[in-house]
Amino acid sequence: MLIPYETLLQLPKETLANVIREYLFGQVEDGSFASLDERELAQAIVQCQQALKQGKLKLEYSEDDESFAIRSADQIAQQQD
């Protein structure tokens, strides 16, 4: 189930930031980023929030394992085909 961006705005800012951090750390592990220091992390969080707002990234809730994950809109569209 996709979570609309408007719903994300109702979350406490720290909750949304933690979900984004988890996504970004996954990106570091898979090689999308070389590393993230505090300044780079803060900048990446802002960029991720913008991508969520623009619809380039989506927050998805999995009912199967009761977890949240940020995924690219392209990735979600390909999975639905």
N, C-alpha and C positions, 0 to 999 in steps of 0.2 A: 504494500500500500504506500503510495507516494504522499508525503506530507506537504501541503501547500506552503509557499513562502510566508503568506500572511499568518499562518499558524505558528511558524518559527518565531515571528516577531513577538508572540505572546509568551515565549519561554523566557525564563531568567537569562540575562546576557551571559552569565557564567556557564550555564547549562549548554547553550548553543556553542560557546567557545570551546567547551570540553569535547563536544561531538566533533567539531572541526579539527581540534588538536589530534584526536584519535585518527581521523581521516588523513591528516597531514603526516603523522608519524608512520602510517601505513605506506604513504608515498615515499618516505625516506627509505623504508625497508625494501621496497621493490625497485629502488634505484631512480625514481623520478626526481628526487632531490639528492644532492651529495650529502648535505647535513643541514641542520637548522639550529642556529644560535637564537638567543632570545629576541634580538632585533628582527632577524629573518622570520622567526615564528610569528611575531606580531604582524609583520607585513603580509605574510602568507595567510593569516587568519582574515585580515581585511580583504584580501583578494578573493578568498574562498567565499566570504559573505557576499561580495559583489557578484560572484558567479552564481551563487544560490538565488540572489535577487533577480538576476538576468535570465535564470532558467537554464544556464549551461550545466549546472550541477543540481542534483535533486537529493532530498533526504528521503530515504525509503525505510519503512518499518517492515520487518519480516515477522509475520505472525508465527511462522514455524519455530524459530529459535528466539523469538521475543527480543530482537535486537534492532538497532538503528544503524544505517550505513549511508554514507554520502557516495553517490555514483554520478558519473557523467550522464547527461541526457541522451547522448549518442549511444552509450552502452546500454541504457535502459530500452531505448527504441530498438536496437538490434536484438535484444533478448525477447521483445514482444513480437518480432516478426516470425 
